[in-house]
Amino acid sequence: MNVYALMSNVYDNAHPGSKKSWRKLNQTLREALSLAIRSEMQFEKDEIERIFNDLGGAHWFGDDEWVLGKACILGNASAARSFLAWKGRKRFVWPKCDEPRSRAVSRLNLLYVDREFPWNGETVSVTSFNDEDGTLTACSYTGGKRFTHTSKIKHRYTITPADLKVACAELEAAKVA
């Protein structure tokens, strides 16, 4: 069974009570997609887009960046590829070995919203992507933490995949030296 078939089955056969409760149905669909990612099901390149378009994803995806984050954290490369294809997004690659201790360690070398990494001598957190411009925004925070009630943006960076490639090469060169 492919992922789309799983999701269609959940959508079509949800408990009759769920059809009356959009909250219940939407949560069930989100959990089913999460399960497909977690269980390392193989996603076709267009599958995330088809699921979003055909199964009312605008209602239950919410902030859709969770899909990429979960795929990266759990190591489902096909889900990550499908998400990136849907968004028309370039891959933003960062080596796993240089990731600071964060809430979740990525099993893929991709950056996603909330992923932390070292940049310009400080720890930054990815806050958003601009798929049209092919950039990401990452910020450092006062006190070093993003999710505290007192944290404020210290520095905001706009970063391209080419910038990351240069920085990774510099990190590798520093390791050899």
C-alpha positions as CSV (number, residue, x, y, z in Angstrom):
1,M,0.0,0.0,0.0
2,N,1.3,3.4,-0.9
3,V,0.9,6.5,1.3
4,Y,-1.8,8.0,-0.8
5,A,-3.8,4.8,-0.6
6,L,-3.4,4.8,3.2
7,M,-4.5,8.4,3.5
8,S,-7.4,8.0,1.1
9,N,-8.6,4.9,3.1
10,V,-8.5,6.9,6.4
11,Y,-10.3,9.8,4.7
12,D,-13.0,7.6,3.1
13,N,-13.5,5.3,6.1
14,A,-13.1,7.5,9.1
15,H,-15.7,6.7,11.9
16,P,-19.0,8.2,10.8
17,G,-18.9,10.5,13.8
18,S,-15.6,11.9,12.5
19,K,-17.4,13.1,9.3
20,K,-19.5,15.3,11.5
21,S,-16.6,16.6,13.5
22,W,-14.0,18.3,11.3
23,R,-11.7,18.6,14.3
24,K,-11.7,14.8,14.8
25,L,-11.3,14.0,11.1
26,N,-8.5,16.6,10.6
27,Q,-6.6,15.3,13.7
28,T,-7.0,11.7,12.4
29,L,-5.6,12.6,9.0
30,R,-2.7,14.4,10.6
31,E,-1.9,11.4,12.8
32,A,-2.2,9.1,9.8
33,L,0.3,11.1,7.8
34,S,2.6,11.2,10.8
35,L,2.3,7.5,11.1
36,A,3.3,7.0,7.4
37,I,6.4,9.2,8.0
38,R,7.3,7.5,11.3
39,S,6.9,4.0,9.9
40,E,9.2,4.9,7.0
41,M,6.7,4.3,4.3
42,Q,8.0,5.2,0.9
43,F,6.6,8.4,-0.5
44,E,6.3,9.1,-4.3
45,K,7.7,12.5,-5.4
46,D,4.2,13.9,-5.8
47,E,2.5,12.2,-2.9
48,I,2.5,15.0,-0.4
49,E,1.1,17.4,-3.0
50,R,-1.7,14.9,-4.0
51,I,-2.6,14.3,-0.3
52,F,-2.7,18.0,0.4
53,N,-4.8,18.8,-2.7
54,D,-7.1,15.8,-2.8
55,L,-7.7,15.2,0.9
56,G,-8.3,18.7,2.2
57,G,-4.8,19.3,3.5
58,A,-5.4,23.0,3.8
59,H,-7.7,22.1,6.7
60,W,-5.5,19.7,8.6
61,F,-1.8,20.3,7.6
62,G,-1.8,23.4,9.7
63,D,1.7,24.9,9.6
64,D,2.9,22.4,7.0
65,E,6.6,22.7,8.0
66,W,6.0,19.9,10.6
67,V,6.0,17.4,7.8
68,L,9.6,18.2,6.8
69,G,10.7,18.4,10.4
70,K,9.2,15.0,11.2
71,A,10.7,13.4,8.1
72,C,14.1,14.8,8.8
73,I,14.1,13.8,12.5
74,L,12.8,10.3,11.8
75,G,15.0,9.8,8.7
76,N,12.3,9.3,6.1
77,A,14.2,10.6,3.1
78,S,11.4,9.9,0.6
79,A,8.9,11.9,2.7
80,A,11.4,14.8,2.8
81,R,11.9,14.6,-1.0
82,S,8.1,14.6,-1.6
83,F,7.7,17.6,0.7
84,L,10.5,19.6,-1.0
85,A,9.1,18.7,-4.5
86,W,5.6,20.0,-3.4
87,K,7.1,23.2,-2.1
88,G,9.5,23.6,-5.1
89,R,12.2,24.1,-2.4
90,K,15.9,23.6,-2.8
91,R,17.6,21.3,-0.4
92,F,19.4,23.1,2.5
93,V,22.1,20.7,3.6
94,W,24.0,20.9,6.8
95,P,26.2,18.1,8.3
96,K,24.7,16.2,11.2
97,C,28.0,16.0,13.1
98,D,28.0,19.8,13.7
99,E,24.5,20.1,15.1
100,P,24.4,21.5,18.6
101,R,22.3,19.7,21.2
102,S,18.8,20.5,20.3
103,R,15.4,19.2,21.1
104,A,15.6,16.6,18.3
105,V,18.5,15.4,16.3
106,S,17.9,15.1,12.5
107,R,18.8,11.8,10.9
108,L,19.0,13.6,7.5
109,N,21.4,16.4,6.6
110,L,18.6,18.8,5.9
111,L,17.6,22.0,7.6
112,Y,14.0,22.5,8.6
113,V,12.1,25.0,10.7
114,D,13.3,25.0,14.3
115,R,16.5,23.1,13.5
116,E,19.5,24.6,15.2
117,F,23.0,24.8,13.8
118,P,26.1,26.9,14.2
119,W,26.5,30.0,12.0
120,N,28.9,32.9,12.3
121,G,30.1,31.7,15.7
122,E,26.6,31.4,17.3
123,T,23.8,29.0,17.4
124,V,20.9,29.9,15.1
125,S,17.5,28.4,14.6
126,V,15.8,28.1,11.2
127,T,12.6,30.2,11.4
128,S,11.3,30.2,7.8
129,F,12.0,29.4,4.2
130,N,11.4,31.7,1.2
131,D,10.8,29.1,-1.6
132,E,10.5,31.8,-4.2
133,D,13.9,33.3,-3.5
134,G,15.6,30.0,-2.6
135,T,16.6,31.2,0.9
136,L,16.1,30.4,4.5
137,T,16.0,32.7,7.5
138,A,17.8,31.7,10.7
139,C,18.0,33.7,13.9
140,S,20.1,33.8,17.0
141,Y,18.5,34.9,20.2
142,T,19.5,36.7,23.4
143,G,20.1,34.2,26.0
144,G,20.7,31.6,23.3
145,K,17.2,30.2,23.4
146,R,14.4,30.8,20.9
147,F,11.4,29.6,22.9
148,T,11.6,31.5,26.1
149,H,9.3,34.4,27.1
150,T,12.3,36.8,27.4
151,S,14.2,35.8,24.2
152,K,14.6,38.4,21.5
153,I,16.2,38.2,18.1
154,K,19.9,38.9,18.3
155,H,20.9,38.4,14.6
156,R,18.8,37.5,11.6
157,Y,20.5,35.8,8.7
158,T,19.2,35.1,5.1
159,I,21.1,32.0,3.9
160,T,21.2,30.2,0.5
161,P,22.2,26.6,-0.2
162,A,25.4,28.0,-1.7
163,D,26.2,29.8,1.6
164,L,25.7,26.5,3.5
165,K,28.0,24.7,1.0
166,V,30.8,27.2,1.6
167,A,30.3,27.1,5.4
168,C,30.4,23.3,5.3
169,A,33.6,23.3,3.3
170,E,35.2,25.7,5.8
171,L,34.1,23.4,8.7
172,E,35.7,20.4,6.9
173,A,38.9,22.3,6.2
174,A,39.1,23.4,9.9
175,K,38.8,19.7,11.0
176,V,41.7,18.7,8.7
177,A,43.9,21.5,9.9
